[in-house]
Amino acid sequence: MVRRRVVLLPALMIAAGLPLAGAALGSAPACGSELKPPPLKFGNRVYIDKNRAGGEPVSVVAKDGSISVSAHAGTTHIYKDPNALPGAADFLVGYSNETLNWRSTDGGKTWAYVGMPVVNAGPHSATSTGFSDPDYAIDAAGRIYNTEIDLANVSVFSSGDDGQTYSRGNPEVTSGDRPWLTGGHENEVYLYVNTDQQIWRSGDGGLTWTNQSLNNAAGPDAKMYIDPIHPKTGLIGPHNDQGVSISADQGKTWKAYDGANTGKDVDFFGAVAVDKAGWVYRAAAGGYKGSSDKKADGEVTFNYFNRTTKKWADSAVSIPAGQGDMLWPWVVAGDDGRVAVAWLQSKPGHPTDFYMYVAQTLNAHGTTVTCANGSKKFIGPQWSVANASHKPVHLGPICLSGTACNASPTFPEGDRRLGDFYTINYDKDGKLFITGGDTTLLNPVGGPKPVGNPIFIAATSGGKMIKHPMHTAKTRSSCTVNPAC
């Protein structure tokens, strides 16, 4: 009897989920294992709007904690397959040659379209125009800025009431393609325009502008960020495909630091972020080559830039994304070392089913730990990875040729309804969320839609991007009754 009980005890313990003595009771956790972030999970997608276009959406969190999202109006993102014609209302109804804007006051559960005051329909402002290329920024006082173009003008408009209305608008700051905004001190906002690497600054809430630099080879080539180490005058932005540019004089002069040595990348705008301690991060996601690509050979890589040594880490980190083809990385950073990366990904054997993926780390520039035996060990960034969309957000090839996609000889190969990127951010509590386009909804007769629709997906578990929640303020009075605000 005794012999039989000894033999059966391990099996009984395993069945009950209890640890075996040699496995757990006598061994300590691996040194540095505590740096692994909590499992990252996302809820179901919320359609911000099932009846309006939603390519290339961007987001901003207002001082009152509300979330605003803005998207391309669809003019150059139209799927021209005749079978999509029954869904034309998503593009035509309410079109006003302006970008589209929505606001949520319940953490992204529900959304309200932001049009003209009172009617909440049509254009967002009377003094701004441009159907594409939105980008948000918020200044220190809470004024929210957005931008739009119509392939000739670059317009900037803004809100003084937490995104409820947009009362100010400069219809033409300059001309060019793909603008990006950066909010500074009260009434201070920067505008970067990809054409000729233009950098502009406004000190009066976007009404008037001064050119800071033009065609600077050492300057940035996409969205800039305020430098938290030198917040009064410092700016940071991506440089080429492997570097960062830093300015100490409000964007007038720049110094570039290349050498991130990240891997494959399908990215038009440089995935760079800066945390609140000043560390700079760059991500890459690549492998997808277009409609003829059937080989799942993609990768996602990541590196960090040390502001003290002014060097990138010796080698980039591989994010454990699994097999597939990747594209369109986007990075967001919060408190020191808290970073998340998002990208699109297909899976082996399904090269035209695309999902939204997210990875998070809480020690993005590595951590030196003291082990149980007293030795010290450097632990590189540790990651938690999630398939955030659960189901595909796009079925079919994705065109990678920009506006030239419209000239594609076949409709599927010219499909650009998602635009050229999607974005990740975090809310007032530090919880991650993503905003992107979705083309899986069908038109009234069961065919494709001519445009994608905007979606919002929030994390349900994972690490917080900030240690402490934002200090929120009471929602401001609507500018409907104070148009000058």
DOZAZA-340992 format. One line per field, with one value per residue (C-alpha): residue number from 1; residue in three letters; x negated, y, z. Coordinates in Angstrom, 3 decimals. Layout:
pos <- NUM, ...
code <- ALA, ...
c1 <- X, ...
c2 <- Y, ...
c3 <- Z, ...
END
This chain:
pos <- 1, 2, 3, 4, 5, 6, 7, 8, 9, 10, 11, 12, 13, 14, 15, 16, 17, 18, 19, 20, 21, 22, 23, 24, 25, 26, 27, 28, 29, 30, 31, 32, 33, 34, 35, 36, 37, 38, 39, 40, 41, 42, 43, 44, 45, 46, 47, 48, 49, 50, 51, 52, 53, 54, 55, 56, 57, 58, 59, 60, 61, 62, 63, 64, 65, 66, 67, 68, 69, 70, 71, 72, 73, 74, 75, 76, 77, 78, 79, 80, 81, 82, 83, 84, 85, 86, 87, 88, 89, 90, 91, 92, 93, 94, 95, 96, 97, 98, 99, 100, 101, 102, 103, 104, 105, 106, 107, 108, 109, 110, 111, 112, 113, 114, 115, 116, 117, 118, 119, 120, 121, 122, 123, 124, 125, 126, 127, 128, 129, 130, 131, 132, 133, 134, 135, 136, 137, 138, 139, 140, 141, 142, 143, 144, 145, 146, 147, 148, 149, 150, 151, 152, 153, 154, 155, 156, 157, 158, 159, 160, 161, 162, 163, 164, 165, 166, 167, 168, 169, 170, 171, 172, 173, 174, 175, 176, 177, 178, 179, 180, 181, 182, 183, 184, 185, 186, 187, 188, 189, 190, 191, 192, 193, 194, 195, 196, 197, 198, 199, 200, 201, 202, 203, 204, 205, 206, 207, 208, 209, 210, 211, 212, 213, 214, 215, 216, 217, 218, 219, 220, 221, 222, 223, 224, 225, 226, 227, 228, 229, 230, 231, 232, 233, 234, 235, 236, 237, 238, 239, 240, 241, 242, 243, 244, 245, 246, 247, 248, 249, 250, 251, 252, 253, 254, 255, 256, 257, 258, 259, 260, 261, 262, 263, 264, 265, 266, 267, 268, 269, 270, 271, 272, 273, 274, 275, 276, 277, 278, 279, 280, 281, 282, 283, 284, 285, 286, 287, 288, 289, 290, 291, 292, 293, 294, 295, 296, 297, 298, 299, 300, 301, 302, 303, 304, 305, 306, 307, 308, 309, 310, 311, 312, 313, 314, 315, 316, 317, 318, 319, 320, 321, 322, 323, 324, 325, 326, 327, 328, 329, 330, 331, 332, 333, 334, 335, 336, 337, 338, 339, 340, 341, 342, 343, 344, 345, 346, 347, 348, 349, 350, 351, 352, 353, 354, 355, 356, 357, 358, 359, 360, 361, 362, 363, 364, 365, 366, 367, 368, 369, 370, 371, 372, 373, 374, 375, 376, 377, 378, 379, 380, 381, 382, 383, 384, 385, 386, 387, 388, 389, 390, 391, 392, 393, 394, 395, 396, 397, 398, 399, 400, 401, 402, 403, 404, 405, 406, 407, 408, 409, 410, 411, 412, 413, 414, 415, 416, 417, 418, 419, 420, 421, 422, 423, 424, 425, 426, 427, 428, 429, 430, 431, 432, 433, 434, 435, 436, 437, 438, 439, 440, 441, 442, 443, 444, 445, 446, 447, 448, 449, 450, 451, 452, 453, 454, 455, 456, 457, 458, 459, 460, 461, 462, 463, 464, 465, 466, 467, 468, 469, 470, 471, 472, 473, 474, 475, 476, 477, 478, 479, 480, 481, 482, 483, 484, 485
code <- MET, VAL, ARG, ARG, ARG, VAL, VAL, LEU, LEU, PRO, ALA, LEU, MET, ILE, ALA, ALA, GLY, LEU, PRO, LEU, ALA, GLY, ALA, ALA, LEU, GLY, SER, ALA, PRO, ALA, CYS, GLY, SER, GLU, LEU, LYS, PRO, PRO, PRO, LEU, LYS, PHE, GLY, ASN, ARG, VAL, TYR, ILE, ASP, LYS, ASN, ARG, ALA, GLY, GLY, GLU, PRO, VAL, SER, VAL, VAL, ALA, LYS, ASP, GLY, SER, ILE, SER, VAL, SER, ALA, HIS, ALA, GLY, THR, THR, HIS, ILE, TYR, LYS, ASP, PRO, ASN, ALA, LEU, PRO, GLY, ALA, ALA, ASP, PHE, LEU, VAL, GLY, TYR, SER, ASN, GLU, THR, LEU, ASN, TRP, ARG, SER, THR, ASP, GLY, GLY, LYS, THR, TRP, ALA, TYR, VAL, GLY, MET, PRO, VAL, VAL, ASN, ALA, GLY, PRO, HIS, SER, ALA, THR, SER, THR, GLY, PHE, SER, ASP, PRO, ASP, TYR, ALA, ILE, ASP, ALA, ALA, GLY, ARG, ILE, TYR, ASN, THR, GLU, ILE, ASP, LEU, ALA, ASN, VAL, SER, VAL, PHE, SER, SER, GLY, ASP, ASP, GLY, GLN, THR, TYR, SER, ARG, GLY, ASN, PRO, GLU, VAL, THR, SER, GLY, ASP, ARG, PRO, TRP, LEU, THR, GLY, GLY, HIS, GLU, ASN, GLU, VAL, TYR, LEU, TYR, VAL, ASN, THR, ASP, GLN, GLN, ILE, TRP, ARG, SER, GLY, ASP, GLY, GLY, LEU, THR, TRP, THR, ASN, GLN, SER, LEU, ASN, ASN, ALA, ALA, GLY, PRO, ASP, ALA, LYS, MET, TYR, ILE, ASP, PRO, ILE, HIS, PRO, LYS, THR, GLY, LEU, ILE, GLY, PRO, HIS, ASN, ASP, GLN, GLY, VAL, SER, ILE, SER, ALA, ASP, GLN, GLY, LYS, THR, TRP, LYS, ALA, TYR, ASP, GLY, ALA, ASN, THR, GLY, LYS, ASP, VAL, ASP, PHE, PHE, GLY, ALA, VAL, ALA, VAL, ASP, LYS, ALA, GLY, TRP, VAL, TYR, ARG, ALA, ALA, ALA, GLY, GLY, TYR, LYS, GLY, SER, SER, ASP, LYS, LYS, ALA, ASP, GLY, GLU, VAL, THR, PHE, ASN, TYR, PHE, ASN, ARG, THR, THR, LYS, LYS, TRP, ALA, ASP, SER, ALA, VAL, SER, ILE, PRO, ALA, GLY, GLN, GLY, ASP, MET, LEU, TRP, PRO, TRP, VAL, VAL, ALA, GLY, ASP, ASP, GLY, ARG, VAL, ALA, VAL, ALA, TRP, LEU, GLN, SER, LYS, PRO, GLY, HIS, PRO, THR, ASP, PHE, TYR, MET, TYR, VAL, ALA, GLN, THR, LEU, ASN, ALA, HIS, GLY, THR, THR, VAL, THR, CYS, ALA, ASN, GLY, SER, LYS, LYS, PHE, ILE, GLY, PRO, GLN, TRP, SER, VAL, ALA, ASN, ALA, SER, HIS, LYS, PRO, VAL, HIS, LEU, GLY, PRO, ILE, CYS, LEU, SER, GLY, THR, ALA, CYS, ASN, ALA, SER, PRO, THR, PHE, PRO, GLU, GLY, ASP, ARG, ARG, LEU, GLY, ASP, PHE, TYR, THR, ILE, ASN, TYR, ASP, LYS, ASP, GLY, LYS, LEU, PHE, ILE, THR, GLY, GLY, ASP, THR, THR, LEU, LEU, ASN, PRO, VAL, GLY, GLY, PRO, LYS, PRO, VAL, GLY, ASN, PRO, ILE, PHE, ILE, ALA, ALA, THR, SER, GLY, GLY, LYS, MET, ILE, LYS, HIS, PRO, MET, HIS, THR, ALA, LYS, THR, ARG, SER, SER, CYS, THR, VAL, ASN, PRO, ALA, CYS
c1 <- 0.000, -2.783, -4.643, -1.481, -0.796, -4.327, -3.991, -0.609, -1.349, -3.058, -0.255, 2.355, 0.487, 0.233, 3.936, 4.737, 2.473, 0.060, -3.689, -6.160, -8.807, -11.788, -10.209, -8.950, -9.713, -13.427, -14.086, -13.839, -12.397, -14.885, -16.806, -14.955, -11.741, -9.879, -10.403, -8.051, -5.004, -1.529, 0.344, 1.709, 5.299, 7.748, 11.515, 13.745, 13.515, 15.906, 16.954, 16.541, 18.742, 20.237, 21.318, 18.269, 14.729, 11.960, 8.535, 5.379, 7.151, 5.279, 6.291, 5.767, 6.763, 8.128, 7.586, 11.020, 10.103, 12.283, 10.842, 11.026, 10.371, 9.901, 9.727, 9.155, 12.421, 11.750, 11.208, 7.974, 8.830, 11.740, 12.036, 13.205, 14.603, 18.140, 19.392, 18.624, 20.992, 23.998, 21.935, 21.184, 23.166, 20.216, 18.233, 20.796, 23.243, 22.156, 18.871, 17.555, 13.899, 12.753, 11.335, 13.766, 13.806, 15.448, 15.400, 15.969, 16.603, 16.887, 13.492, 14.299, 17.496, 19.619, 18.774, 20.359, 19.544, 18.218, 19.545, 20.766, 22.042, 25.631, 26.297, 23.224, 23.105, 21.189, 17.920, 16.118, 15.272, 16.031, 12.418, 10.550, 10.517, 8.815, 10.010, 6.979, 3.933, 5.235, 2.925, 3.682, 1.654, 2.515, 0.716, -0.003, 3.197, 5.369, 6.065, 6.439, 5.032, 5.701, 4.534, 5.810, 4.803, 6.398, 3.125, 2.532, 3.068, 2.104, 4.747, 4.639, 7.781, 8.238, 10.603, 10.727, 13.440, 11.860, 12.827, 16.537, 16.224, 13.476, 13.787, 10.462, 9.063, 6.224, 7.154, 3.617, 0.545, -1.521, -1.240, -2.535, -1.816, -1.579, -1.590, -2.193, -1.537, -3.280, -1.810, -4.056, -3.329, -0.049, 0.928, -2.297, -2.084, -4.553, -3.734, -5.972, -5.184, -6.846, -7.203, -10.566, -10.835, -9.032, -8.898, -6.587, -5.828, -2.835, -2.745, 0.857, 2.849, 2.359, 3.489, 0.113, -3.022, -6.793, -9.007, -11.734, -13.616, -13.409, -15.111, -17.487, -19.323, -19.849, -16.231, -13.284, -11.150, -7.836, -6.002, -7.961, -7.697, -8.547, -11.853, -11.019, -14.618, -14.432, -10.689, -10.917, -12.875, -13.614, -12.111, -12.693, -11.698, -12.603, -15.555, -15.724, -14.843, -17.380, -17.788, -16.542, -16.902, -17.121, -16.764, -17.488, -16.245, -12.592, -13.407, -15.765, -18.816, -19.078, -21.547, -20.917, -21.904, -21.541, -22.415, -19.294, -20.006, -16.415, -15.330, -12.785, -10.412, -7.317, -6.748, -6.226, -6.552, -9.121, -7.903, -9.551, -8.449, -9.928, -9.141, -8.747, -12.354, -13.688, -14.614, -13.978, -12.618, -12.348, -10.457, -10.331, -7.874, -8.313, -8.142, -5.019, -5.916, -2.499, 0.192, -2.172, -3.863, -2.941, -5.993, -5.601, -9.073, -8.352, -9.769, -9.273, -12.356, -13.005, -15.850, -16.427, -18.603, -20.531, -20.487, -23.592, -25.862, -24.065, -24.107, -21.629, -21.917, -24.486, -21.842, -18.126, -15.717, -13.485, -9.889, -8.353, -5.566, -5.323, -5.316, -3.746, -4.316, -4.319, -3.908, -3.074, -4.672, -3.590, -5.120, -3.822, -5.749, -4.598, -6.573, -10.220, -10.647, -6.935, -6.477, -4.024, -4.395, -1.547, -1.656, 0.416, -0.319, 0.781, 0.292, -1.373, 0.910, 3.215, 1.154, 4.128, 5.783, 4.471, 4.740, 3.755, 0.992, -0.395, -3.477, -4.189, -7.292, -7.790, -11.609, -12.124, -15.764, -16.702, -17.212, -20.170, -18.985, -20.674, -20.214, -19.683, -23.375, -24.386, -25.500, -24.226, -22.632, -21.396, -17.940, -16.898, -13.339, -10.785, -7.581, -3.975, -2.365, 1.311, 3.407, 5.475, 8.097, 8.771, 10.275, 8.891, 9.466, 8.759, 9.170, 7.195, 3.985, 2.912, 1.548, -1.742, -2.015, -0.257, 1.965, 0.586, 2.758, 5.627, 3.893, 3.644, 4.932, 6.903, 9.145, 7.773, 4.164, 5.020, 6.901, 5.826, 8.878, 6.794, 4.481, 0.827, 0.824, 2.836, 2.041, 1.749, 2.222, 3.209, 6.077, 6.201, 5.555, 2.636, 4.614, 3.625, 5.988, 5.643, 7.496, 7.445, 9.406, 11.561, 12.733, 14.616, 18.090, 20.199, 22.361, 26.195, 26.151, 23.281, 20.313, 17.300, 17.551, 15.793, 14.019, 12.880, 14.625, 12.878, 12.546, 11.391, 9.996, 9.083, 6.837, 8.623, 5.437, 1.759, -0.644, 0.240, -1.686, -1.766, -2.228, 0.407, 3.585, 3.727, 4.985, 8.205, 10.198, 13.872, 15.038, 14.924, 17.984, 18.798, 17.503, 20.934, 21.785, 18.327, 16.960, 13.864, 12.581
c2 <- 0.000, 2.408, 1.679, 2.279, 5.622, 6.849, 6.049, 7.774, 10.961, 12.954, 12.130, 13.240, 16.502, 17.213, 16.533, 18.949, 21.630, 21.524, 22.121, 19.316, 19.753, 19.626, 21.927, 24.834, 24.443, 24.159, 26.627, 30.407, 32.274, 33.066, 36.268, 39.114, 37.180, 39.794, 42.251, 40.359, 42.628, 41.343, 39.488, 41.922, 41.397, 43.492, 43.652, 43.534, 46.218, 49.137, 50.728, 54.453, 54.982, 52.350, 54.946, 57.165, 56.651, 55.866, 55.425, 56.506, 57.494, 59.393, 60.105, 62.537, 62.450, 65.797, 67.411, 66.175, 62.589, 62.397, 60.788, 62.342, 60.461, 61.932, 60.122, 60.656, 61.475, 58.763, 60.828, 59.056, 55.834, 54.786, 51.164, 51.471, 47.976, 48.476, 45.920, 48.523, 51.112, 50.178, 51.335, 54.771, 56.482, 55.927, 58.327, 60.666, 61.413, 64.512, 64.862, 68.400, 68.249, 68.072, 65.349, 63.453, 63.820, 61.956, 62.255, 59.735, 60.579, 56.985, 55.539, 54.596, 52.643, 55.126, 57.895, 61.140, 62.706, 66.272, 68.530, 72.097, 73.183, 72.313, 70.158, 67.892, 67.167, 68.288, 70.243, 70.671, 74.331, 77.173, 78.247, 75.048, 72.728, 69.494, 65.914, 63.973, 63.546, 64.438, 64.513, 65.595, 67.534, 69.109, 72.010, 72.406, 74.377, 71.760, 73.337, 70.485, 70.959, 69.019, 69.367, 68.477, 68.902, 68.798, 68.196, 71.943, 73.608, 72.526, 73.735, 73.715, 73.959, 73.724, 73.238, 75.164, 72.981, 69.514, 68.501, 69.351, 71.958, 73.406, 77.181, 78.242, 77.370, 78.633, 77.496, 77.646, 77.652, 76.378, 73.851, 70.301, 66.687, 64.690, 67.198, 66.286, 68.366, 68.737, 70.618, 72.684, 75.297, 77.185, 78.295, 76.814, 74.275, 72.979, 71.803, 69.439, 68.981, 66.170, 68.217, 70.014, 69.003, 72.174, 72.999, 75.794, 77.197, 79.106, 80.921, 82.128, 78.935, 78.259, 81.604, 82.794, 80.817, 81.250, 78.945, 77.356, 75.269, 73.870, 70.923, 70.278, 67.025, 66.435, 67.263, 64.940, 63.392, 62.750, 63.518, 65.401, 65.281, 67.752, 66.815, 66.168, 66.904, 70.380, 71.037, 74.784, 74.565, 70.898, 68.752, 65.127, 63.286, 60.330, 60.633, 58.480, 54.844, 54.159, 57.279, 60.193, 63.973, 66.280, 70.072, 72.343, 75.594, 75.083, 73.238, 75.764, 73.488, 69.724, 66.964, 63.439, 60.156, 57.144, 53.523, 51.971, 48.844, 47.651, 44.985, 44.693, 47.626, 48.553, 51.988, 55.320, 57.694, 56.523, 54.796, 56.809, 57.690, 59.473, 58.569, 61.085, 60.526, 61.417, 57.961, 57.611, 54.450, 53.210, 50.184, 48.416, 45.862, 44.321, 41.328, 42.140, 43.017, 43.327, 41.281, 38.616, 37.934, 34.469, 33.843, 34.521, 35.904, 39.075, 40.409, 43.169, 44.817, 47.556, 49.706, 52.498, 55.624, 56.668, 60.453, 60.381, 58.357, 59.640, 56.123, 53.430, 50.058, 47.843, 45.576, 45.808, 43.619, 41.122, 41.351, 37.842, 38.403, 34.861, 33.932, 36.058, 39.135, 42.492, 46.152, 49.625, 49.867, 52.613, 53.364, 55.116, 55.809, 56.832, 56.953, 55.921, 52.636, 52.050, 51.528, 49.825, 48.938, 48.193, 46.704, 44.845, 41.147, 38.239, 34.580, 31.642, 30.182, 33.235, 36.005, 38.330, 38.143, 41.073, 41.491, 44.284, 43.242, 45.041, 44.452, 46.134, 46.444, 48.107, 48.146, 49.412, 50.448, 47.411, 46.942, 45.889, 43.590, 42.005, 38.242, 36.009, 35.102, 38.773, 38.994, 41.721, 41.023, 43.271, 42.285, 43.660, 44.762, 42.108, 41.888, 40.858, 40.420, 40.224, 39.788, 42.868, 42.610, 38.848, 38.697, 40.271, 43.970, 43.493, 40.597, 40.865, 42.499, 45.906, 48.370, 49.956, 52.600, 55.549, 57.602, 55.620, 52.727, 54.377, 53.534, 49.814, 47.627, 45.377, 46.423, 44.103, 45.018, 48.713, 48.465, 51.353, 51.704, 51.432, 54.216, 53.810, 53.361, 52.945, 54.264, 53.297, 55.521, 55.323, 56.869, 59.018, 55.929, 54.689, 51.915, 51.165, 51.522, 51.380, 53.211, 51.945, 51.275, 48.199, 46.956, 43.831, 45.373, 44.731, 47.096, 46.758, 44.051, 42.046, 43.341, 45.359, 48.953, 51.715, 52.940, 51.463, 52.344, 53.596, 51.250, 51.529, 48.610, 49.013, 46.825, 44.853, 43.810, 44.608, 47.124, 50.798, 53.265, 55.770, 54.945, 57.420, 58.492, 61.865, 64.806, 65.522, 68.751, 69.483, 69.558, 73.094, 75.005, 74.362, 76.941, 76.841, 79.698, 81.254, 81.044, 83.045, 80.443
c3 <- 0.000, 0.881, -2.342, -4.384, -2.696, -3.340, -7.028, -7.402, -5.404, -8.185, -10.589, -8.051, -7.433, -11.148, -11.626, -8.802, -10.261, -7.276, -7.699, -7.439, -4.750, -7.066, -9.650, -7.597, -3.917, -4.382, -7.232, -7.506, -10.493, -13.238, -12.619, -14.349, -14.923, -12.877, -15.758, -18.038, -18.530, -17.655, -20.416, -22.982, -24.128, -26.140, -26.264, -29.327, -31.966, -31.723, -34.982, -34.479, -37.520, -39.831, -42.375, -42.890, -44.157, -41.699, -43.272, -41.403, -38.157, -35.451, -31.848, -28.987, -25.308, -24.094, -20.702, -19.616, -20.484, -23.581, -26.714, -30.167, -33.398, -36.864, -40.212, -43.920, -45.697, -48.304, -51.442, -52.411, -50.544, -52.764, -53.882, -57.474, -57.947, -59.397, -56.863, -54.163, -55.665, -53.456, -50.472, -51.947, -49.176, -46.819, -48.970, -50.497, -47.698, -45.812, -47.725, -47.320, -48.416, -44.806, -42.592, -40.353, -36.564, -33.666, -29.866, -27.074, -23.424, -22.170, -22.982, -26.582, -25.996, -27.961, -30.399, -31.602, -34.959, -34.671, -37.404, -37.345, -33.911, -32.997, -36.086, -35.570, -39.272, -42.333, -42.034, -38.735, -39.252, -41.618, -42.106, -42.897, -45.886, -46.959, -47.252, -46.063, -43.836, -40.355, -37.349, -33.809, -31.264, -27.922, -26.245, -22.538, -21.969, -23.660, -27.058, -29.565, -33.077, -36.267, -39.848, -43.323, -46.955, -50.381, -52.281, -52.551, -49.167, -45.668, -43.225, -39.412, -37.279, -33.529, -30.605, -27.345, -25.790, -25.548, -29.089, -28.932, -31.702, -33.902, -33.792, -35.308, -38.702, -40.858, -44.395, -45.766, -43.593, -46.518, -49.337, -49.522, -48.638, -45.367, -42.501, -38.843, -35.714, -32.347, -29.375, -27.118, -24.473, -24.294, -27.820, -29.233, -32.042, -34.630, -38.139, -40.117, -43.838, -45.750, -48.942, -48.681, -45.003, -43.946, -40.231, -39.046, -35.591, -34.258, -30.937, -31.132, -31.291, -34.995, -36.389, -37.708, -38.514, -38.867, -40.927, -38.805, -41.371, -44.879, -46.607, -43.713, -44.459, -40.734, -39.894, -39.270, -41.983, -40.158, -36.899, -34.248, -30.450, -27.705, -26.050, -22.360, -21.389, -22.969, -23.169, -23.829, -27.077, -27.847, -30.604, -31.652, -34.829, -37.059, -39.423, -42.557, -41.826, -39.080, -37.013, -34.970, -35.321, -32.320, -32.206, -29.247, -30.831, -31.809, -35.011, -36.596, -36.534, -36.178, -35.410, -36.694, -35.063, -37.340, -36.652, -35.132, -37.213, -37.175, -39.651, -42.450, -42.648, -44.639, -43.216, -44.940, -41.992, -39.451, -36.280, -33.493, -29.947, -26.914, -23.299, -20.479, -19.399, -22.847, -24.150, -27.891, -29.507, -33.056, -34.388, -37.742, -39.131, -42.540, -44.806, -46.820, -50.403, -52.010, -53.710, -55.086, -51.741, -50.413, -48.213, -44.474, -43.769, -41.812, -38.572, -36.016, -34.524, -31.989, -30.708, -28.199, -28.204, -25.102, -24.686, -22.459, -24.749, -27.889, -29.281, -30.243, -28.553, -30.270, -31.742, -32.326, -30.367, -32.119, -30.856, -30.588, -33.115, -34.456, -38.119, -40.808, -42.925, -41.193, -42.142, -40.817, -37.363, -34.979, -31.552, -28.442, -25.228, -21.763, -18.539, -18.422, -20.333, -21.011, -24.739, -27.080, -30.750, -33.177, -36.673, -39.270, -39.739, -41.887, -40.949, -42.737, -45.376, -45.284, -46.896, -47.489, -44.051, -42.018, -38.237, -35.862, -33.464, -30.410, -28.250, -24.925, -22.768, -19.397, -19.597, -23.131, -22.651, -20.588, -16.860, -14.718, -11.927, -8.921, -8.903, -5.862, -5.796, -5.698, -9.311, -11.620, -14.978, -17.779, -19.006, -22.388, -23.192, -22.242, -24.293, -24.107, -27.551, -28.527, -31.638, -30.808, -33.547, -33.031, -36.527, -39.724, -40.354, -44.056, -46.483, -49.705, -50.919, -49.608, -52.153, -51.103, -53.834, -52.212, -54.492, -57.461, -56.233, -58.090, -61.364, -60.612, -63.495, -61.098, -58.224, -55.495, -56.210, -56.012, -52.706, -50.477, -48.264, -45.074, -46.190, -45.225, -41.423, -38.254, -34.775, -31.109, -28.056, -24.375, -22.413, -19.252, -17.100, -19.192, -20.880, -24.468, -27.408, -31.167, -33.921, -37.471, -40.610, -41.217, -44.625, -43.551, -43.368, -46.480, -48.488, -48.542, -51.241, -49.779, -51.752, -50.593, -49.441, -51.397, -48.225, -44.929, -41.674, -38.493, -35.518, -31.909, -29.864, -26.191, -24.068, -21.349, -19.557, -19.669, -18.197, -17.781, -19.942, -17.073, -13.388, -12.278, -14.093, -15.816, -13.793, -15.645, -15.624, -15.976, -19.593, -20.930, -22.037, -25.670, -28.104, -29.709, -27.349, -27.474, -31.030, -30.089, -27.624
END
